Amino acid sequence: MIYLDNAATSQKKPQAVYDAVLYAMGNMGNAGRSSYGASHSSSKTVFETRTLLTAFFHGNKASNCIFTKNSTESLNIAIQGSLAAGDHVITTVMEHNSVLRPLYAMEKRGVELSYLSYSEERGLHYEELDTLLQKNTKALICTHASNLTGDMVDLERMGAFAKKHGLLFIVDASQTAGVYEIDCEKWGISVLCFTGHKSLLGPQGTGGMIIAEEVSLAPLSYGGTGVETYNHDMPKENPNHLEAGTLNAHGIAGLHAGVEYIKEYGMEKIREQELFLMRKMYDAVKGLPGIRIYGDFSVKERCPVLSLNLYDYDSGAVSDELFTRFNIATRPGGHCAPLMHKALNNVEQGSVRFSFSHFNTEEEVDKAIEAIRILSEEG
């Protein structure tokens, strides 16, 4: 199978990730619950991974790196833990449902929402920020890159606006963590939410958040932490304040190995390889009959994602054809980005998304190009 669905999850992982998870499952106990060898080994791995990720994302201190099961859980903690009735939020139409649905839930509790527009001709309409700002605006929440088009958001510009107006700046880095450098301190990010199973090359069930020192969030979950057993509330200090129950230490060990691999191999090298494969396919198929490609490919900085449609065929039917005839795995449909599909005017059709890993080869991309050429000719 030619796997081109890496924006959903990176299927191919470094060997070190497989080895780390297997070792952890055979040797590690419950982190932070005792001092015997297996428990200490788990605690050590968790602490070292907090430290690694804090440095990787330019956070402030390791205790403010919180582990979750994915970016969706991170975003729920950040959004539900920081907003209350009467607050106003500025977000964008580029958002994934992992941002939108928590915001819709808070809207039912009295939070007001406003959205920056997007168009293919102009990208995100940053000039709307000033017009959307209100006296009760509490937060600016945005993705770093669209999972549908690969178009990126200027976090430095958004962070400067948030800082100027004293807003919380919450970022969904699901598509960029591990591909692009993210500097929480430089860009004034209040809460960075990331997942481990995409470009960080870790296992599914891993993710987290980097929280700025001055930010305080209410817990989403309550339970055991291994400390302050007789306290009715969650401990006030991070990370225990936001981490209830047993951590996925086996997965965290794999995540640690994935991030170490990225550092050793080189993030820039990974990005260049993935963007090369994406542009190779883009250049080859953009002029084919019946092909409609979404997003801005005129800029250098974008995610290695190519979404397209073939004539007026349903995207699910095209994706099925790619797999059954050519053994190529892609992602069709709505991509959990409903407002972005409205902006692109393809709500009913959806789109077929190709997303690339540096583990993919030019030969695989050539086969994908040929498959699209054949389907285009067949009309």
C-alpha positions as CSV (number, residue, x, y, z in Angstrom):
1,M,0.0,0.0,0.0
2,I,1.1,3.5,-0.8
3,Y,0.2,5.5,2.3
4,L,-0.5,9.2,1.6
5,D,-2.7,10.0,4.6
6,N,0.0,11.3,7.0
7,A,-2.0,14.4,8.0
8,A,-4.4,12.0,9.7
9,T,-1.7,9.9,11.4
10,S,1.9,9.0,10.4
11,Q,1.7,5.3,9.8
12,K,5.5,4.8,9.3
13,K,7.4,5.6,12.4
14,P,11.2,5.5,13.1
15,Q,12.4,2.1,14.4
16,A,13.4,3.8,17.6
17,V,9.7,4.5,18.3
18,Y,8.7,0.9,18.0
19,D,11.6,-0.2,20.2
20,A,10.8,2.4,22.9
21,V,7.2,1.4,23.2
22,L,8.0,-2.3,23.3
23,Y,10.7,-1.8,26.0
24,A,8.3,0.4,28.0
25,M,5.5,-2.1,28.0
26,G,7.9,-4.8,29.2
27,N,9.7,-2.8,31.8
28,M,7.8,0.3,33.0
29,G,5.3,0.7,35.8
30,N,3.0,3.5,36.8
31,A,4.7,6.9,36.8
32,G,4.6,8.9,40.0
33,R,3.0,6.2,42.2
34,S,6.0,4.6,43.9
35,S,9.7,4.4,44.2
36,Y,10.4,0.8,43.1
37,G,12.4,0.4,39.9
38,A,9.7,0.0,37.3
39,S,7.7,2.9,38.6
40,H,10.9,5.1,38.8
41,S,11.8,4.2,35.2
42,S,8.3,5.3,34.1
43,S,8.6,8.6,36.1
44,K,12.0,9.3,34.7
45,T,10.8,8.8,31.1
46,V,7.8,11.1,31.7
47,F,10.0,13.8,33.2
48,E,12.6,13.6,30.5
49,T,9.9,13.8,27.8
50,R,8.4,16.9,29.5
51,T,11.8,18.5,29.4
52,L,12.4,17.5,25.8
53,L,9.1,18.9,24.6
54,T,9.4,22.1,26.6
55,A,12.7,22.8,24.9
56,F,11.4,21.6,21.5
57,F,8.6,24.2,21.6
58,H,10.5,26.9,23.5
59,G,8.2,26.8,26.5
60,N,9.1,28.1,30.0
61,K,9.4,25.1,32.3
62,A,8.9,21.4,32.2
63,S,6.1,21.3,34.8
64,N,3.9,23.3,32.4
65,C,4.1,20.6,29.8
66,I,0.9,18.7,30.3
67,F,0.3,15.2,28.7
68,T,-3.0,14.4,27.1
69,K,-4.2,11.7,24.8
70,N,-4.3,14.0,21.7
71,S,-4.6,17.6,20.6
72,T,-8.4,17.4,20.9
73,E,-8.2,16.7,24.6
74,S,-5.6,19.5,24.9
75,L,-7.9,22.0,23.1
76,N,-10.8,21.0,25.3
77,I,-8.8,21.7,28.4
78,A,-7.5,25.0,27.1
79,I,-10.9,26.2,25.8
80,Q,-13.2,24.9,28.6
81,G,-10.6,25.7,31.3
82,S,-10.2,29.3,30.3
83,L,-13.6,30.7,29.2
84,A,-16.7,31.6,31.0
85,A,-20.1,33.2,30.2
86,G,-19.7,36.7,29.0
87,D,-16.4,36.1,27.4
88,H,-15.8,36.7,23.7
89,V,-13.5,34.7,21.4
90,I,-12.0,35.4,18.0
91,T,-11.2,32.3,16.0
92,T,-11.0,31.5,12.2
93,V,-13.0,29.6,9.6
94,M,-9.9,27.4,9.1
95,E,-10.5,25.5,12.3
96,H,-10.8,21.8,12.8
97,N,-13.7,20.5,14.9
98,S,-11.3,19.9,17.7
99,V,-11.5,23.7,18.1
100,L,-15.0,24.4,16.8
101,R,-16.9,21.9,18.9
102,P,-15.5,22.9,22.2
103,L,-16.2,26.5,21.2
104,Y,-19.8,25.7,20.2
105,A,-20.2,24.0,23.6
106,M,-19.0,27.1,25.3
107,E,-21.2,29.2,23.1
108,K,-24.2,27.4,24.7
109,R,-22.8,28.5,28.1
110,G,-22.8,32.2,27.1
111,V,-19.5,32.6,25.3
112,E,-19.6,34.8,22.2
113,L,-17.8,33.8,19.0
114,S,-16.4,35.7,16.0
115,Y,-14.6,34.3,13.0
116,L,-11.8,35.6,10.7
117,S,-12.8,34.9,7.1
118,Y,-10.8,33.0,4.5
119,S,-10.7,33.1,0.7
120,E,-8.4,31.3,-1.7
121,E,-7.4,34.6,-3.3
122,R,-6.4,36.3,-0.1
123,G,-6.0,33.6,2.5
124,L,-6.9,34.4,6.0
125,H,-8.4,37.9,6.3
126,Y,-6.1,39.3,9.1
127,E,-7.5,42.8,8.6
128,E,-10.7,41.7,10.3
129,L,-9.0,41.3,13.7
130,D,-9.4,44.9,14.7
131,T,-13.1,45.0,13.6
132,L,-13.9,41.8,15.5
133,L,-12.2,42.9,18.8
134,Q,-14.7,43.6,21.6
135,K,-14.3,44.9,25.1
136,N,-15.1,41.4,26.4
137,T,-12.7,39.6,24.1
138,K,-10.8,37.0,26.2
139,A,-9.0,34.8,23.7
140,L,-7.7,34.4,20.2
141,I,-7.8,30.8,19.1
142,C,-6.4,29.5,15.9
143,T,-4.8,26.6,14.0
144,H,-1.2,26.9,12.8
145,A,-2.2,25.2,9.5
146,S,-5.3,24.0,7.8
147,N,-5.6,20.2,7.7
148,L,-7.7,20.6,4.6
149,T,-5.5,22.9,2.4
150,G,-2.2,23.0,4.1
151,D,-2.4,26.8,4.2
152,M,-0.6,28.3,7.3
153,V,-1.5,31.0,9.7
154,D,1.0,33.7,10.6
155,L,1.4,33.0,14.3
156,E,3.8,35.8,14.9
157,R,1.2,38.3,13.6
158,M,-1.6,36.7,15.6
159,G,0.5,36.5,18.7
160,A,1.4,40.2,18.4
161,F,-2.3,41.1,18.2
162,A,-3.1,39.0,21.2
163,K,-0.3,40.5,23.2
164,K,-1.3,44.1,22.3
165,H,-4.8,43.5,23.5
166,G,-4.1,41.3,26.5
167,L,-5.7,38.2,25.0
168,L,-5.1,34.5,25.7
169,F,-3.5,33.0,22.6
170,I,-4.4,29.4,22.1
171,V,-2.9,27.5,19.2
172,D,-3.7,24.2,17.6
173,A,-0.4,22.8,16.2
174,S,-1.8,19.4,15.1
175,Q,-0.5,19.7,11.5
176,T,2.7,21.6,12.2
177,A,4.4,20.2,15.3
178,G,7.4,18.3,14.1
179,V,7.3,20.0,10.6
180,Y,7.8,23.7,11.5
181,E,9.7,25.4,14.3
182,I,7.2,26.7,16.9
183,D,8.4,29.2,19.4
184,C,6.0,29.7,22.3
185,E,7.9,32.4,24.0
186,K,8.7,34.4,20.9
187,W,5.2,34.3,19.5
188,G,3.5,34.8,22.9
189,I,1.5,31.6,22.8
190,S,-0.5,31.1,26.0
191,V,-1.4,27.5,25.3
192,L,0.1,25.3,22.5
193,C,-1.9,22.2,21.8
194,F,-0.2,19.3,20.0
195,T,-0.7,15.7,19.2
196,G,1.9,13.0,19.1
197,H,0.7,10.7,16.4
198,K,1.2,12.9,13.3
199,S,4.4,14.6,12.5
200,L,6.0,14.1,15.9
201,L,6.1,10.5,14.8
202,G,4.9,9.1,18.1
203,P,2.1,6.6,18.9
204,Q,-1.6,7.3,18.9
205,G,-3.0,8.2,22.3
206,T,-0.3,10.8,23.0
207,G,-0.4,14.5,22.9
208,G,-0.1,17.5,25.2
209,M,0.0,21.2,25.8
210,I,2.7,23.8,26.6
211,I,1.3,26.4,29.0
212,A,2.7,29.9,29.6
213,E,3.8,30.6,33.1
214,E,1.1,33.2,33.7
215,V,-1.8,31.1,32.4
216,S,-4.1,29.2,34.8
217,L,-6.6,26.6,33.5
218,A,-9.4,24.8,35.3
219,P,-9.1,21.0,35.1
220,L,-11.3,19.1,32.6
221,S,-10.9,15.8,34.5
222,Y,-10.6,15.0,38.2
223,G,-9.0,12.0,39.8
224,G,-5.9,10.5,41.3
225,T,-2.5,12.1,40.8
226,G,-0.3,10.2,43.2
227,V,0.0,13.3,45.4
228,E,-2.3,15.2,47.9
229,T,-4.5,12.2,48.3
230,Y,-6.7,13.8,51.0
231,N,-7.3,17.0,49.0
232,H,-10.9,17.2,47.7
233,D,-9.6,19.3,44.7
234,M,-6.9,18.7,42.2
235,P,-3.5,19.9,43.2
236,K,-2.9,23.5,42.3
237,E,0.5,23.0,40.7
238,N,1.1,21.8,37.2
239,P,1.4,19.2,35.9
240,N,-0.8,17.4,38.5
241,H,-3.4,20.1,38.3
242,L,-4.4,19.0,34.8
243,E,-3.4,15.3,34.7
244,A,-5.9,13.0,36.4
245,G,-5.3,9.3,36.4
246,T,-2.5,7.1,35.0
247,L,-0.5,8.6,32.2
248,N,0.1,6.7,28.9
249,A,3.8,6.3,29.8
250,H,4.3,3.6,27.2
251,G,3.1,6.0,24.5
252,I,5.1,8.9,26.0
253,A,8.2,6.7,25.7
254,G,7.5,6.4,22.0
255,L,6.8,10.1,21.7
256,H,10.2,10.8,23.3
257,A,11.8,8.6,20.7
258,G,9.9,10.3,17.9
259,V,11.0,13.8,18.9
260,E,14.6,12.7,19.4
261,Y,14.6,11.2,15.9
262,I,13.3,14.6,14.5
263,K,16.1,16.4,16.3
264,E,18.7,14.0,15.0
265,Y,17.5,13.7,11.4
266,G,16.7,17.4,11.2
267,M,13.3,19.1,11.1
268,E,14.3,21.3,8.2
269,K,15.4,18.2,6.2
270,I,12.1,16.4,6.9
271,R,10.1,19.5,5.9
272,E,12.1,19.9,2.6
273,Q,11.6,16.3,1.7
274,E,7.9,16.4,2.3
275,L,7.3,19.6,0.5
276,F,9.4,18.4,-2.4
277,L,7.1,15.4,-2.8
278,M,4.0,17.5,-2.4
279,R,5.1,20.0,-5.1
280,K,6.2,17.2,-7.4
281,M,2.6,15.9,-7.3
282,Y,1.1,19.4,-7.5
283,D,3.1,20.4,-10.6
284,A,2.2,17.1,-12.3
285,V,-1.6,17.1,-11.7
286,K,-2.5,20.8,-11.6
287,G,-3.1,21.1,-15.3
288,L,-5.0,17.8,-15.8
289,P,-8.6,17.9,-17.1
290,G,-11.2,17.9,-14.3
291,I,-8.7,18.5,-11.5
292,R,-9.5,21.2,-8.9
293,I,-6.8,21.8,-6.3
294,Y,-7.5,23.8,-3.1
295,G,-5.2,26.1,-1.2
296,D,-2.3,28.6,-1.9
297,F,0.7,26.9,-3.5
298,S,2.4,30.2,-4.4
299,V,4.0,30.5,-1.0
300,K,7.0,28.5,0.3
301,E,5.7,27.9,3.8
302,R,2.8,25.5,3.8
303,C,2.1,22.1,5.1
304,P,2.8,19.0,2.9
305,V,-0.9,18.6,2.0
306,L,-2.6,18.5,-1.4
307,S,-6.4,18.4,-1.5
308,L,-8.2,18.0,-4.8
309,N,-11.4,17.0,-6.6
310,L,-11.9,15.2,-9.9
311,Y,-14.7,16.7,-12.0
312,D,-17.9,16.6,-10.0
313,Y,-17.3,13.1,-8.6
314,D,-17.9,12.5,-4.9
315,S,-14.5,12.6,-3.1
316,G,-15.3,9.3,-1.3
317,A,-15.8,7.5,-4.6
318,V,-12.5,8.9,-5.9
319,S,-10.6,7.9,-2.8
320,D,-12.2,4.4,-2.9
321,E,-11.1,4.1,-6.6
322,L,-7.5,5.1,-5.7
323,F,-7.4,2.4,-3.1
324,T,-9.1,-0.4,-4.8
325,R,-7.5,0.0,-8.2
326,F,-4.1,1.6,-7.3
327,N,-3.6,0.6,-3.7
328,I,-3.2,4.3,-2.7
329,A,-4.5,5.4,0.7
330,T,-5.9,8.9,0.9
331,R,-8.5,10.8,3.0
332,P,-11.8,11.9,1.4
333,G,-14.8,13.8,2.7
334,G,-15.3,16.7,5.1
335,H,-12.0,16.5,7.0
336,C,-13.7,17.8,10.2
337,A,-13.3,21.3,8.9
338,P,-16.9,22.4,8.1
339,L,-16.4,26.2,7.9
340,M,-13.4,25.8,5.6
341,H,-15.4,23.6,3.3
342,K,-18.0,26.3,3.2
343,A,-15.3,28.9,2.3
344,L,-14.1,26.6,-0.5
345,N,-17.6,25.8,-1.7
346,N,-17.2,22.1,-1.6
347,V,-19.4,21.1,1.3
348,E,-21.3,18.4,-0.6
349,Q,-18.4,17.0,-2.6
350,G,-15.7,17.2,0.1
351,S,-12.2,16.7,-1.2
352,V,-9.5,14.0,-1.6
353,R,-6.5,14.8,0.5
354,F,-2.9,13.5,-0.2
355,S,-0.5,14.2,2.7
356,F,3.1,13.3,2.6
357,S,5.8,11.9,4.9
358,H,9.6,12.0,4.4
359,F,9.3,8.2,4.5
360,N,7.4,8.3,1.2
361,T,9.4,7.9,-1.9
362,E,9.4,9.6,-5.3
363,E,8.4,6.3,-6.9
364,E,5.3,6.2,-4.7
365,V,4.4,9.8,-5.7
366,D,4.9,9.0,-9.3
367,K,2.4,6.1,-9.0
368,A,-0.1,8.5,-7.4
369,I,0.4,11.0,-10.2
370,E,-0.2,8.3,-12.8
371,A,-3.3,7.2,-11.0
372,I,-4.8,10.7,-11.0
373,R,-3.8,11.0,-14.7
374,I,-5.7,7.8,-15.6
375,L,-8.8,8.9,-13.6
376,S,-8.7,12.3,-15.2
377,E,-8.5,10.8,-18.7
378,E,-11.3,8.4,-17.9
379,G,-13.4,11.4,-17.0
